[in-house]
Amino acid sequence: MRFGERENAVYADHFELYTGNANPELARKICRYLGVELGRAEVFQFANENIFVKILDNVREKDVFLIQPTCRPVNQSIMELLILIDAFKRASAGRITAVVPYYAYGRSDKKDQPRVPITARLVADMITVAGADRLLTMDLHQGQIQGFFNIPVDELTAVHLLSNYFRHKQLEDVVVVTDLGFAKRARTFAELLNAPLAIIEKRRIGNLDRAELMNVIGEVRGRRAIIVDDEIDTAGTLMETVRALEREAVGEIYACATHGVLSDPAIDRIRDSNLLEVVLTDSIPLPPAKRLAKITTLSVAPLIGEAIRRIHRGESVGALFSSEVSFTQEMILWEDGVARTLDVRSDDPDESTGSLDPGPDERDRSPTAGAELASSHPGDR
């Protein structure tokens, strides 16, 4: 290099993935999809509840991706993320991308009462001030949260993955049901299924995790319903919606959401309900105690992994959701240790459910490696 010339950024050829303690399993799946090793770092809590982070690799001028959803324990996960960002900033990382599949405090996105905070903005400010250069997230509670950041934000959606799963079930006479807050993305979901959309009008009661159902807008009587939302927390709203659909003589009711928060008493409510199946993603880890036969989990690791690859290469992330990108139409199902490719692009249902086991070496090289569907009731499919 001649004197006075600028050297290209080193991180253009090197990127590293690291994780905190919020969802390490998802981080490992993403690494498997990308064919890289998870970076080494110590992240733990002292007896006095202070969090300590130490990076065990050289990350100078590297492109670093920190995978840390802000899920339960929420405040600890947020602090881990902030301290991780600060540690990598002080270790001279070239660029730091906070990969936050689930963004906590998303409901506190506006002042809907006197003298209340906008906590979603506060979290955005903390992530930015800590030193993150960009954010990669998935299905924010409201799209306006993107505007709370002064750094680039890439928001992914699990709508294609979830709708693809229900397309494979080949249900007839389906109606997609959602509330006003998720209506835009639910419309895409309905279009992908070639189904009509019905809207639930609801009113949240005070600061409690309860909602009062006001009205069902749309024709649902006698149909099969798929309830779509960004997250399921206590499942109170979900149960109100189920009861409203039952009053309309809906035959079969399914539900799906990107984020399975599943705070108490969500599991009991789902177990005791007439829901046939609840489909979630692994943006939030599902502990063994919350795994029901009714709950199916789809992995978003390939989607996030491909977004990470494209961000690193400077390619379009929005193109992931075009009809030309094949992996948005594909999943790998893991049933009893055997992987099966599911591809609903085929008009022949027998071709889309062929069983195969490519072996560990082939799976690591596969463009969809790591797209796992974990279900506690494989026999149902």
PyMOL commands that set and color helices and strands:
alter all, ss='L'
color gray80, all
select helices_A, chain A and resi 10-12+24-34+74-90+119-130+143-148+159-169+180-193+236-247+266-272+288-290+301-313+318-321+326-329+349-352+359-365+378-380
alter helices_A, ss='H'
color red, helices_A
select strands_A, chain A and resi 15-19+41-45+51-55+63-67+95-100+134-138+153-156+174-179+197-204+211-217+224-232+253-260+277-281+295-298+330-335+338-343+373-375
alter strands_A, ss='S'
color yellow, strands_A
deselect
rebuild
show_as cartoon
